[in-house]
Amino acid sequence: MITLQVEGMSCGHCVRAVTEAIHTLDPKAGVQVDLKSGTVRAETGAAPEAIAAAVEEEGYKVVSGV
């Protein structure tokens, strides 16, 4: 389980963008996005650095968890 603290997420579009970015790396990943706490949890075999990079490519800032 990878847990990232992410800044800049505020709506359903953000949830969808982050989830799709992670699914691009691992289509079977379980993804949970909590807008209130700013956390993204991913049950995946992908490297944490790759997950963080995919989230940042969507325009969000990963502040911890890598």
VOMI-49464 format. One record per residue: chain; y, x, z of N, C-alpha, C in turn; residue number from 1. Coordinates in nm, 2 decimals, always signed. Atoms other than C-alpha are relative to their C-alpha. Example, Ala and Ser with C-alpha at 12.3 -4.5 7.8 and 13.67 -1.06 7.14 Angstrom:
<atoms>
c A	n.north -0.12	n.east +0.09	n.up +0.00	ca.north -0.45	ca.east +1.23	ca.up +0.78	c.north +0.12	c.east +0.09	c.up +0.00	k 1 $
c A	n.north -0.11	n.east -0.09	n.up +0.00	ca.north -0.11	ca.east +1.37	ca.up +0.71	c.north +0.11	c.east -0.08	c.up +0.08	k 2 $
</atoms>
This chain:
<atoms>
c A	n.north -0.12	n.east +0.08	n.up +0.00	ca.north +0.00	ca.east +0.00	ca.up +0.00	c.north +0.12	c.east +0.09	c.up +0.00	k 1 $
c A	n.north -0.13	n.east -0.07	n.up +0.01	ca.north +0.34	ca.east +0.14	ca.up -0.10	c.north +0.11	c.east -0.10	c.up +0.04	k 2 $
c A	n.north -0.12	n.east +0.08	n.up -0.05	ca.north +0.65	ca.east +0.01	ca.up +0.08	c.north +0.12	c.east +0.08	c.up -0.03	k 3 $
c A	n.north -0.13	n.east -0.06	n.up +0.03	ca.north +0.99	ca.east +0.09	ca.up -0.06	c.north +0.12	c.east -0.08	c.up +0.06	k 4 $
c A	n.north -0.12	n.east +0.07	n.up -0.04	ca.north +1.33	ca.east +0.01	ca.up +0.08	c.north +0.10	c.east +0.01	c.up -0.12	k 5 $
c A	n.north -0.08	n.east +0.00	n.up +0.12	ca.north +1.55	ca.east -0.10	ca.up -0.21	c.north +0.13	c.east -0.07	c.up +0.02	k 6 $
c A	n.north -0.13	n.east +0.07	n.up -0.01	ca.north +1.92	ca.east -0.18	ca.up -0.24	c.north +0.03	c.east -0.06	c.up -0.13	k 7 $
c A	n.north -0.05	n.east +0.07	n.up +0.12	ca.north +2.08	ca.east -0.42	ca.up -0.49	c.north -0.08	c.east -0.12	c.up -0.04	k 8 $
c A	n.north +0.08	n.east +0.12	n.up +0.04	ca.north +1.82	ca.east -0.70	ca.up -0.50	c.north +0.06	c.east -0.12	c.up +0.08	k 9 $
c A	n.north -0.06	n.east +0.11	n.up -0.07	ca.north +1.97	ca.east -1.04	ca.up -0.43	c.north -0.05	c.east -0.14	c.up -0.05	k 10 $
c A	n.north +0.03	n.east +0.13	n.up +0.05	ca.north +1.81	ca.east -1.31	ca.up -0.64	c.north -0.14	c.east +0.00	c.up -0.07	k 11 $
c A	n.north +0.13	n.east +0.01	n.up +0.06	ca.north +1.50	ca.east -1.44	ca.up -0.82	c.north -0.01	c.east +0.09	c.up -0.13	k 12 $
c A	n.north +0.00	n.east -0.09	n.up +0.11	ca.north +1.59	ca.east -1.24	ca.up -1.13	c.north -0.04	c.east +0.14	c.up +0.05	k 13 $
c A	n.north +0.03	n.east -0.14	n.up -0.05	ca.north +1.57	ca.east -0.92	ca.up -0.92	c.north -0.15	c.east +0.01	c.up +0.04	k 14 $
c A	n.north +0.14	n.east +0.00	n.up -0.03	ca.north +1.23	ca.east -1.02	ca.up -0.79	c.north -0.09	c.east +0.01	c.up -0.12	k 15 $
c A	n.north +0.08	n.east -0.01	n.up +0.13	ca.north +1.10	ca.east -1.08	ca.up -1.14	c.north +0.01	c.east +0.13	c.up -0.07	k 16 $
c A	n.north -0.02	n.east -0.13	n.up +0.07	ca.north +1.25	ca.east -0.76	ca.up -1.28	c.north -0.08	c.east +0.11	c.up +0.07	k 17 $
c A	n.north +0.07	n.east -0.11	n.up -0.08	ca.north +1.10	ca.east -0.54	ca.up -1.00	c.north -0.15	c.east -0.02	c.up -0.02	k 18 $
c A	n.north +0.14	n.east +0.03	n.up +0.01	ca.north +0.76	ca.east -0.72	ca.up -1.02	c.north -0.05	c.east +0.04	c.up -0.14	k 19 $
c A	n.north +0.05	n.east -0.03	n.up +0.14	ca.north +0.74	ca.east -0.68	ca.up -1.40	c.north +0.00	c.east +0.15	c.up -0.02	k 20 $
c A	n.north +0.00	n.east -0.15	n.up +0.02	ca.north +0.84	ca.east -0.31	ca.up -1.38	c.north -0.12	c.east +0.06	c.up +0.06	k 21 $
c A	n.north +0.12	n.east -0.05	n.up -0.06	ca.north +0.56	ca.east -0.25	ca.up -1.14	c.north -0.13	c.east -0.03	c.up -0.08	k 22 $
c A	n.north +0.12	n.east +0.04	n.up +0.08	ca.north +0.31	ca.east -0.45	ca.up -1.35	c.north -0.01	c.east +0.07	c.up -0.13	k 23 $
c A	n.north +0.01	n.east -0.09	n.up +0.12	ca.north +0.40	ca.east -0.23	ca.up -1.65	c.north -0.08	c.east +0.12	c.up +0.03	k 24 $
c A	n.north +0.08	n.east -0.12	n.up -0.04	ca.north +0.25	ca.east +0.06	ca.up -1.46	c.north -0.14	c.east -0.04	c.up +0.04	k 25 $
c A	n.north +0.13	n.east +0.05	n.up -0.05	ca.north -0.04	ca.east -0.14	ca.up -1.30	c.north +0.00	c.east -0.15	c.up -0.01	k 26 $
c A	n.north +0.00	n.east +0.14	n.up +0.02	ca.north -0.10	ca.east -0.49	ca.up -1.44	c.north -0.07	c.east -0.08	c.up +0.12	k 27 $
c A	n.north +0.08	n.east +0.07	n.up -0.11	ca.north -0.33	ca.east -0.57	ca.up -1.14	c.north +0.07	c.east +0.02	c.up +0.13	k 28 $
c A	n.north -0.06	n.east -0.03	n.up -0.13	ca.north -0.09	ca.east -0.46	ca.up -0.87	c.north +0.04	c.east -0.13	c.up +0.07	k 29 $
c A	n.north -0.05	n.east +0.11	n.up -0.08	ca.north -0.01	ca.east -0.70	ca.up -0.59	c.north +0.14	c.east +0.04	c.up +0.05	k 30 $
c A	n.north -0.13	n.east -0.03	n.up -0.03	ca.north +0.36	ca.east -0.71	ca.up -0.55	c.north +0.07	c.east -0.10	c.up +0.09	k 31 $
c A	n.north -0.08	n.east +0.09	n.up -0.09	ca.north +0.57	ca.east -0.86	ca.up -0.26	c.north +0.14	c.east +0.05	c.up +0.01	k 32 $
c A	n.north -0.14	n.east -0.04	n.up -0.01	ca.north +0.95	ca.east -0.85	ca.up -0.27	c.north +0.06	c.east -0.09	c.up +0.10	k 33 $
c A	n.north -0.07	n.east +0.07	n.up -0.10	ca.north +1.15	ca.east -0.95	ca.up +0.03	c.north +0.15	c.east +0.03	c.up -0.01	k 34 $
c A	n.north -0.14	n.east -0.02	n.up +0.02	ca.north +1.51	ca.east -1.00	ca.up -0.06	c.north +0.08	c.east +0.02	c.up +0.13	k 35 $
c A	n.north -0.08	n.east -0.01	n.up -0.13	ca.north +1.63	ca.east -1.05	ca.up +0.30	c.north -0.01	c.east +0.14	c.up +0.06	k 36 $
c A	n.north +0.01	n.east -0.13	n.up -0.06	ca.north +1.49	ca.east -0.72	ca.up +0.42	c.north +0.02	c.east +0.12	c.up -0.10	k 37 $
c A	n.north -0.01	n.east -0.10	n.up +0.10	ca.north +1.52	ca.east -0.54	ca.up +0.09	c.north -0.12	c.east +0.09	c.up -0.02	k 38 $
c A	n.north +0.12	n.east -0.08	n.up +0.02	ca.north +1.16	ca.east -0.43	ca.up +0.08	c.north -0.08	c.east -0.04	c.up -0.12	k 39 $
c A	n.north +0.09	n.east +0.02	n.up +0.11	ca.north +0.92	ca.east -0.40	ca.up -0.20	c.north -0.14	c.east +0.06	c.up +0.04	k 40 $
c A	n.north +0.14	n.east -0.05	n.up -0.03	ca.north +0.54	ca.east -0.37	ca.up -0.12	c.north -0.08	c.east -0.02	c.up -0.12	k 41 $
c A	n.north +0.09	n.east +0.00	n.up +0.12	ca.north +0.29	ca.east -0.29	ca.up -0.39	c.north -0.13	c.east +0.05	c.up +0.04	k 42 $
c A	n.north +0.13	n.east -0.04	n.up -0.01	ca.north -0.08	ca.east -0.28	ca.up -0.36	c.north -0.05	c.east +0.05	c.up -0.13	k 43 $
c A	n.north +0.02	n.east -0.06	n.up +0.13	ca.north -0.15	ca.east -0.03	ca.up -0.64	c.north -0.06	c.east +0.13	c.up +0.02	k 44 $
c A	n.north +0.05	n.east -0.14	n.up +0.00	ca.north -0.32	ca.east +0.29	ca.up -0.73	c.north +0.10	c.east +0.09	c.up -0.07	k 45 $
c A	n.north -0.11	n.east -0.08	n.up +0.06	ca.north +0.00	ca.east +0.41	ca.up -0.91	c.north +0.07	c.east +0.09	c.up +0.11	k 46 $
c A	n.north -0.07	n.east -0.09	n.up -0.09	ca.north +0.19	ca.east +0.70	ca.up -0.75	c.north +0.13	c.east -0.06	c.up +0.05	k 47 $
c A	n.north -0.12	n.east +0.05	n.up -0.06	ca.north +0.47	ca.east +0.61	ca.up -0.52	c.north +0.13	c.east +0.04	c.up -0.08	k 48 $
c A	n.north -0.12	n.east -0.05	n.up +0.08	ca.north +0.71	ca.east +0.82	ca.up -0.73	c.north +0.01	c.east -0.08	c.up -0.13	k 49 $
c A	n.north -0.01	n.east +0.08	n.up +0.12	ca.north +0.62	ca.east +0.63	ca.up -1.04	c.north +0.05	c.east -0.14	c.up +0.02	k 50 $
c A	n.north -0.05	n.east +0.13	n.up -0.04	ca.north +0.67	ca.east +0.30	ca.up -0.87	c.north +0.15	c.east +0.00	c.up +0.03	k 51 $
c A	n.north -0.14	n.east -0.01	n.up -0.03	ca.north +1.01	ca.east +0.41	ca.up -0.74	c.north +0.08	c.east +0.02	c.up -0.13	k 52 $
c A	n.north -0.07	n.east -0.03	n.up +0.12	ca.north +1.11	ca.east +0.54	ca.up -1.08	c.north +0.01	c.east -0.13	c.up -0.08	k 53 $
c A	n.north -0.01	n.east +0.13	n.up +0.07	ca.north +1.02	ca.east +0.20	ca.up -1.24	c.north +0.10	c.east -0.09	c.up +0.05	k 54 $
c A	n.north -0.10	n.east +0.09	n.up -0.06	ca.north +1.22	ca.east +0.01	ca.up -0.99	c.north +0.14	c.east +0.05	c.up -0.03	k 55 $
c A	n.north -0.13	n.east -0.05	n.up +0.03	ca.north +1.52	ca.east +0.24	ca.up -1.04	c.north +0.04	c.east -0.02	c.up -0.14	k 56 $
c A	n.north -0.04	n.east +0.03	n.up +0.14	ca.north +1.50	ca.east +0.20	ca.up -1.42	c.north +0.05	c.east -0.14	c.up -0.02	k 57 $
c A	n.north -0.04	n.east +0.14	n.up +0.01	ca.north +1.56	ca.east -0.17	ca.up -1.36	c.north +0.15	c.east -0.01	c.up +0.06	k 58 $
c A	n.north -0.14	n.east +0.00	n.up -0.05	ca.north +1.90	ca.east -0.07	ca.up -1.19	c.north +0.01	c.east -0.02	c.up +0.15	k 59 $
c A	n.north +0.00	n.east +0.01	n.up -0.15	ca.north +1.80	ca.east -0.08	ca.up -0.82	c.north -0.01	c.east +0.14	c.up +0.06	k 60 $
c A	n.north +0.00	n.east -0.13	n.up -0.06	ca.north +1.84	ca.east +0.20	ca.up -0.58	c.north -0.11	c.east +0.00	c.up +0.11	k 61 $
c A	n.north +0.10	n.east -0.02	n.up -0.10	ca.north +1.53	ca.east +0.31	ca.up -0.38	c.north +0.05	c.east +0.10	c.up +0.10	k 62 $
c A	n.north -0.06	n.east -0.09	n.up -0.11	ca.north +1.65	ca.east +0.45	ca.up -0.05	c.north -0.10	c.east +0.06	c.up +0.09	k 63 $
c A	n.north +0.10	n.east -0.06	n.up -0.08	ca.north +1.33	ca.east +0.52	ca.up +0.12	c.north -0.14	c.east -0.05	c.up -0.04	k 64 $
c A	n.north +0.14	n.east +0.05	n.up +0.02	ca.north +0.95	ca.east +0.50	ca.up +0.10	c.north -0.08	c.east +0.09	c.up -0.10	k 65 $
c A	n.north +0.07	n.east -0.09	n.up +0.09	ca.north +0.87	ca.east +0.78	ca.up -0.15	c.north -0.02	c.east +0.13	c.up +0.06	k 66 $
</atoms>
